[in-house]
């Protein structure tokens, strides 16, 4: 069962700014950052109660 993750507009703006910042530091770094964020969001939607102990 997957849960729906809602990303607030403010968070989307923050993520986009981070992508642009990382992209300015090194080509494709912004895309890599976005890929990691996307993977974590998908992971949270599948296992929202996961905890590292």
Backbone bond lengths (Angstrom), bond angles and torsions (degrees), N, CA, C in turn:
res aa  C-N    CA-C-N  psi(-1)  N-CA   C-N-CA  omega(-1)  CA-C   N-CA-C  phi
1 X - - - 1.442 - - 1.522 109.01 -
2 X 1.316 116.12 130.87 1.462 121.25 177.86 1.516 109.91 -106.71
3 X 1.315 116.15 142.82 1.449 122.19 176.32 1.519 108.83 -98.42
4 X 1.318 115.80 153.83 1.460 120.25 177.34 1.525 108.65 -86.53
5 X 1.296 116.17 125.63 1.461 122.22 177.88 1.530 107.99 -97.81
6 X 1.309 115.83 127.80 1.460 121.05 177.83 1.530 107.31 -106.68
7 X 1.312 115.36 120.26 1.461 120.66 178.52 1.529 107.01 -101.93
8 X 1.309 115.54 117.70 1.459 121.55 -178.36 1.533 110.91 -62.70
9 X 1.328 116.74 147.91 1.475 119.85 179.06 1.530 113.44 -54.06
10 X 1.345 117.06 -36.84 1.483 119.59 178.30 1.517 110.95 -63.11
11 X 1.326 116.28 -37.92 1.468 120.02 179.44 1.517 110.34 -68.68
12 X 1.323 116.74 -38.03 1.469 120.50 178.26 1.528 109.70 -61.41
13 X 1.334 116.34 -42.60 1.469 120.47 178.02 1.527 110.06 -62.58
14 X 1.323 117.17 -44.73 1.475 120.83 178.60 1.526 111.73 -61.15
15 X 1.323 116.46 -43.05 1.469 120.25 179.43 1.521 110.00 -63.65
16 X 1.340 116.95 -44.15 1.467 120.19 -179.97 1.529 110.87 -63.03
17 X 1.319 116.89 -40.44 1.468 119.60 177.62 1.526 111.09 -63.80
18 X 1.326 116.77 -39.15 1.465 120.33 177.71 1.522 110.70 -65.74
19 X 1.328 116.81 -40.77 1.472 120.70 177.64 1.525 109.55 -59.50
20 X 1.325 116.60 -47.19 1.468 120.58 -179.73 1.536 111.38 -63.21
21 X 1.338 116.51 -40.11 1.460 120.07 178.69 1.527 110.81 -62.26
22 X 1.328 116.76 -50.46 1.464 120.27 -178.48 1.522 111.45 -64.78
23 X 1.321 115.84 -35.03 1.462 119.38 178.39 1.531 110.59 -66.35
24 X 1.335 117.09 -32.62 1.465 120.45 178.80 1.530 111.22 -71.40
25 X 1.334 116.60 -23.78 1.462 120.47 -179.94 1.520 112.28 -82.71
26 X 1.346 115.20 -37.91 1.468 119.19 179.23 1.524 109.09 -158.87
27 X 1.310 115.88 136.31 1.463 121.28 -179.98 1.529 110.33 -57.54
28 X 1.301 116.13 135.36 1.474 125.66 179.07 1.523 113.97 73.77
29 X 1.335 118.74 -3.89 1.466 119.86 177.89 1.533 110.68 -69.68
30 X 1.329 116.71 -36.18 1.456 120.76 177.01 1.520 111.42 -64.32
31 X 1.321 116.88 -41.48 1.466 121.19 178.00 1.526 110.21 -64.77
32 X 1.315 116.59 -39.23 1.465 120.60 178.26 1.527 110.26 -64.67
33 X 1.317 117.08 -43.83 1.463 121.45 177.35 1.525 110.65 -58.16
34 X 1.333 117.21 -46.76 1.456 120.90 -179.83 1.527 110.83 -63.03
35 X 1.314 117.44 -39.16 1.470 121.67 178.33 1.530 110.11 -60.20
36 X 1.323 117.01 -43.84 1.467 121.10 179.51 1.530 110.76 -64.81
37 X 1.332 117.13 -44.39 1.469 120.69 177.78 1.520 109.77 -59.05
38 X 1.330 116.74 -45.52 1.464 121.83 -180.00 1.531 111.47 -61.28
39 X 1.332 116.82 -41.91 1.466 120.69 178.71 1.529 111.08 -63.64
40 X 1.331 117.34 -40.88 1.462 120.30 179.36 1.523 111.51 -66.99
41 X 1.318 117.12 -39.88 1.465 120.10 177.95 1.522 109.98 -62.71
42 X 1.316 116.99 -43.44 1.466 120.10 177.78 1.523 110.96 -63.90
43 X 1.315 117.10 -40.75 1.458 121.89 179.14 1.536 110.82 -62.36
44 X 1.320 116.54 -43.33 1.462 121.19 178.52 1.526 110.80 -64.11
45 X 1.326 116.99 -36.78 1.464 119.41 -179.77 1.524 111.88 -66.78
46 X 1.313 116.92 -27.89 1.466 120.57 -179.59 1.520 112.30 -86.58
47 X 1.343 117.52 -37.14 1.468 121.83 -176.74 1.544 107.62 -134.53
48 X 1.348 117.81 73.77 1.465 119.61 -173.76 1.515 115.21 -71.30
49 X 1.316 117.96 -17.34 1.462 121.09 -176.14 1.518 112.78 -104.88
50 X 1.339 117.70 14.04 1.453 122.90 179.96 1.522 109.81 -65.47
51 X 1.312 116.02 135.35 1.464 120.95 177.36 1.510 109.49 -136.25
52 X 1.310 115.73 139.14 1.458 120.88 173.95 1.528 106.85 -92.06
53 X 1.294 116.21 127.59 1.479 119.88 -179.46 1.491 110.49 -117.89
